[in-house]
């Protein structure tokens, strides 16, 4: 898993995920068979430990749960599984699966829950920040909409925040933002609030990980990495949709417990589990992922196919590329001049 993010479609990161998916035959597994309908029941911890991927690249079996039963997806027909198909290992995850006369070892996919990928930046973060703040973003053609960033928490305080780049819980291990706040262009923010309020009927709310990102932070990401790592971060020469305040990374949280829900893959996980249509995991995890997508898309957002948590607001190209620090949002964002692209 890499915690980098390039928001434009068909990026290097997206292409690499597609290459991984091709090797693991994710495409032929197809989309989940139960994305809608009644809310599925949760499974036990012991049962959930059997779910995962087994085998080697090019010969992988995906074990998922549906309707309280386990099924194996591979190149052939779907196969129902029972506990005896798995190696007995006491508690925890079994080391292998025996199916079709073969014993397949369990594969490590993505990262463990709560683990964040880290890299060592090429320069100290403070030095990267000084250099990025001294640089200028690319100029652009005039846009149809003026920048009007608003703070989501002011519109709806019950939208929760876990802004990773305002903490050390990110790939550089240092705060990128001066405060844990989430801004979006007003139409996008209002649409997000509508989605949040509709989700309350299901017992869930929205938890934001990232929203508007000043352009200088995108440049910091680029300058902190090099070589092949550049395929995982947005190029500051064109910026990202987060720089326009028209993209948001988010998940669901349970209104009763206040805790984030579990999805088929983790936030910002660099693996094929991040695909919006990855068929693995439990039926409840897939149902929750579909619920998030359905309610966001109903309000004018579109999911990034390779990142279930990333949603772009419709007409994002019409919004200007912004480089306004959080402290100055509301003072300068709407007044920035539109510029011609280079």
Residue pairs with C-beta under 8 A, 6 or more apart in sequence:
1 110
1 111
1 115
1 117
1 266
1 268
1 269
1 270
1 271
2 13
2 117
2 171
2 232
2 268
2 270
3 116
3 117
3 118
3 164
3 170
3 171
3 268
3 270
4 13
4 171
4 221
4 225
4 229
4 232
4 233
4 270
5 13
5 210
5 232
5 233
5 234
5 240
5 242
5 249
5 268
5 307
5 310
6 12
6 13
6 14
6 231
6 232
6 233
6 234
6 235
6 240
7 234
7 240
7 241
7 242
7 247
7 304
7 310
7 312
8 234
8 238
8 240
8 241
9 304
9 305
11 231
11 234
12 230
12 231
12 232
13 231
13 232
13 270
13 306
14 305
14 306
15 231
16 231
17 270
17 271
17 272
17 274
17 275
17 306
18 306
20 26
20 271
20 272
21 27
21 272
21 275
23 57
23 58
24 53
24 57
24 58
24 60
24 272
25 58
25 60
25 74
25 75
26 272
26 275
26 278
26 279
28 75
29 62
29 73
29 279
30 279
31 277
31 279
32 277
32 279
32 286
32 290
33 66
33 279
34 40
34 66
34 67
34 283
34 286
34 287
35 286
35 287
35 290
36 287
36 290
36 294
37 287
39 202
39 284
39 287
40 66
40 67
40 282
40 283
40 284
40 287
41 68
41 284
42 282
42 284
43 65
43 68
43 282
43 284
46 91
47 65
47 70
48 65
48 282
49 91
49 92
49 93
49 94
50 63
50 70
50 81
50 83
50 86
50 93
50 94
51 63
51 64
51 65
51 70
51 280
51 281
51 282
52 62
52 63
52 93
52 106
52 107
52 109
52 280
53 60
53 61
53 62
53 63
53 106
53 107
53 109
53 280
54 60
54 61
54 63
54 96
54 97
54 99
54 104
54 105
54 106
54 107
55 61
55 104
55 105
55 107
56 104
56 105
56 107
59 104
60 74
60 107
61 72
61 73
61 74
61 97
61 99
61 104
62 72
62 73
62 74
62 279
62 280
63 70
63 71
63 72
63 73
63 81
63 97
63 280
64 70
64 71
64 73
64 279
64 280
64 281
64 282
65 71
65 281
65 282
65 283
66 283
67 283
69 80
69 81
70 80
70 81
70 82
71 78
71 79
71 80
71 81
72 78
72 79
72 80
72 81
72 85
72 97
72 99
73 279
79 99
81 97
81 99
85 97
85 98
85 99
86 94
86 96
86 97
86 98
87 94
87 95
87 96
87 97
87 98
87 103
88 94
89 95
93 106
94 106
95 105
95 106
96 103
96 104
96 105
96 106
97 103
97 104
97 106
98 104
109 271
109 272
109 273
110 265
110 266
110 269
110 270
110 271
110 273
110 274
111 117
111 266
111 269
111 271
113 262
113 266
116 164
116 169
116 170
116 171
116 268
117 171
117 270
118 171
118 172
118 173
119 171
119 172
119 224
119 225
119 229
121 128
121 172
121 224
121 225
122 223
122 224
122 225
122 226
123 131
123 223
123 224
125 172
125 174
125 176
125 220
125 224
128 220
128 223
128 224
129 216
129 220
131 219
131 223
132 216
132 217
132 219
132 220
132 223
133 216
135 216
135 219
135 236
136 323
137 215
137 216
137 236
137 239
137 243
137 321
137 323
138 236
138 237
138 238
138 239
138 321
138 341
138 342
139 339
139 340
139 341
139 342
140 320
140 321
140 338
140 339
140 340
140 341
141 338
141 339
141 340
141 341
142 338
142 339
142 340
143 317
143 318
143 319
143 320
143 338
144 315
144 318
145 185
145 315
145 318
145 319
145 320
146 320
146 334
147 185
147 245
147 319
147 320
147 322
147 324
147 333
147 334
147 336
148 185
148 186
148 333
148 334
149 183
149 184
149 185
149 186
149 212
149 245
149 322
149 324
149 329
149 330
149 333
149 334
150 183
150 184
150 185
150 186
150 189
150 330
151 181
151 182
151 183
151 189
151 329
152 159
152 182
152 183
152 184
152 189
152 192
152 193
152 208
152 211
153 159
153 161
153 181
153 182
155 189
155 190
155 193
156 193
156 196
156 197
158 196
158 205
159 182
159 192
159 193
159 196
159 205
159 206
159 207
159 208
160 205
160 206
160 207
160 208
160 253
160 258
161 180
161 181
161 182
161 207
161 208
162 207
162 208
162 209
162 260
163 177
163 180
163 181
163 182
163 208
163 209
163 210
164 170
164 209
164 210
164 268
165 175
165 176
165 177
165 210
165 213
165 217
166 175
166 176
166 177
166 178
166 179
166 180
166 181
167 175
167 180
168 174
168 175
170 176
172 220
172 221
172 224
176 217
176 220
177 217
177 326
178 325
178 326
178 327
179 326
179 327
181 326
182 208
182 210
182 211
182 212
182 248
183 189
183 211
183 212
183 245
183 326
183 329
184 192
184 211
184 212
184 245
184 246
184 248
184 313
185 212
185 244
185 245
185 246
185 313
185 319
187 300
187 313
188 245
188 246
188 248
188 300
188 301
188 313
191 299
191 300
191 301
191 313
192 206
192 248
192 250
192 296
192 299
192 301
194 299
195 206
195 295
195 296
195 298
195 299
195 301
196 205
196 206
198 295
198 298
199 205
199 206
199 252
199 291
199 292
199 295
200 255
202 291
203 254
203 255
203 256
204 252
204 253
204 254
204 255
204 261
204 288
204 291
205 252
205 253
205 255
206 250
206 251
206 252
206 253
207 250
207 251
207 252
207 253
207 260
208 248
208 249
208 250
209 249
209 250
209 251
209 267
209 268
209 309
210 242
210 248
210 249
211 242
211 245
211 247
211 248
211 249
212 242
212 243
212 245
212 322
212 329
213 240
213 242
213 243
214 243
214 322
214 323
214 324
214 325
214 326
215 236
215 239
215 243
215 321
215 322
215 323
216 323
218 233
218 234
218 236
218 239
218 240
218 242
218 243
219 236
221 233
221 234
222 230
222 233
222 234
222 235
222 236
225 232
225 233
232 270
234 240
234 242
234 243
239 321
240 247
241 247
241 312
241 316
243 321
243 322
243 323
244 316
244 319
244 320
244 321
244 322
245 319
245 322
245 333
246 312
246 313
246 315
246 316
246 319
247 310
247 311
247 312
247 313
247 316
248 301
248 310
248 311
248 313
249 267
249 268
249 307
249 309
249 310
249 311
250 292
250 309
250 311
251 260
251 261
251 263
251 267
251 292
251 309
252 260
252 261
252 288
252 291
252 292
253 259
253 260
253 261
254 260
254 261
261 285
261 288
262 285
262 288
263 281
263 285
263 288
263 289
263 308
263 309
264 273
264 278
264 280
264 281
264 282
264 285
264 286
264 289
264 308
265 271
265 273
265 274
265 275
265 278
265 281
265 308
266 273
267 309
268 274
268 309
272 278
273 280
273 281
274 306
274 307
274 308
274 309
275 305
275 306
275 308
276 289
276 293
276 303
276 304
276 305
276 306
276 307
276 308
277 305
278 308
279 286
289 308
292 308
293 303
293 308
296 303
296 311
297 303
300 313
300 314
301 311
301 312
301 313
301 314
302 311
302 312
302 314
303 310
303 311
304 310
304 311
304 312
320 336
320 338
322 333
322 336
324 332
324 333
324 336
